[in-house]
Amino acid sequence: MRALIRPRVPVLALLLLAPTIPELLTGSTPVSELAYDPLQFAISFAGIVGLYGTGALLIREFAVYFRKGWASILLLGAAYGIAEEGLAVHTFFEPAGRPPVGALGAYGHAFGVNWLWALGLTGFHAVYSIALPILLVGLFYPEVRSARWLDRGAVALVASIYVFEVALFSVVVGHGPTVALLALFLAIEVALIGLAYRAPPDLLSVQRGASRIGSWGLAFSGTAFLAVWVFVEAVANAPGRFPAVAAGAVLVAVSGGVIALIVRRVGTQRLARSEFSFAAGMLGALFVWDLLVEVAVPGVLGVAALFAALLYLLHRRLRGRERAGVSPGALGGFAT
């Protein structure tokens, strides 16, 4: 079977960014393993590239092929989050006190499911593991943002790797869901994919014209999801003072509020700059997290410094395009 993958550099960039942001930049997978056990790190990183990277690549191709927008990408990102945390590594069903769920294995737990953890991690993967890498690669390579990168053979190959990875993690991890819960989350997956397919391309389009929010306002908005998730984890360690249902409502409200802010206040003029500012805020929140919480993880600050350098390089590229009068388009192949 022929499998054509072009352009290769953007494809490779997305394959690497998708796992690096949620795993290496958060300290979940210590990059220090590269120094003292390079073989183990290589195997581990190949595994998460096969999971995160292929998932992001398939979702991006879906959006381009069906001419969909960011609403579909976020919906499919949520489906990806459920597939990873629920069907693959089974953290939705992790017992209380065990990593990585900790207190969220009891706070917001009911009927065998860590519902608050599931809600937060589904959102985290939708925005940090899927949407953010797709956005960053699109900003770095605007000339191919609207193009398909995979032919049918390549899509089949990437999808096969992704399904294999989910199945492999599911078997290795164990302690999976009951048959009833498995059926429930599979049904949610199907519903999310169906909604992504039916979602209008312009569902989350920004306003035509100039933005009515500055770069710093967008950067601050980009920190909101991680900030509210930190709040949820904090109240989880002090149960009884704040009901879990209320914590979930706050998480949803803040996330929805940020989306509404972008749709109503961001304009199509100089959109690449607005996208960069929001992405910088999202990554900046992780930089602060590394400094305050993950600083003891060997190598995590080095990863943060690398991402800061990438942001600086991207900023210079965008400035150069603006001076040259080159526009990458509003959202490339994604609806505006």
RAJO-V503605 format. One record per helix or strand of 3 or more residues. SS is the DSSP state (alpha for helix, beta for strand). FROM is the first residue (numbers start at 0). LEN is the number of residues. Records with the same first field share a line. If there is no record, write none. Layout:
SS=FROM-LEN  FROM-LEN
//
This chain:
alpha=7-17  32-4  37-28  69-19  90-3  101-4  114-26  141-3  151-22  178-20  214-8  223-13  243-22  270-22  299-25
//
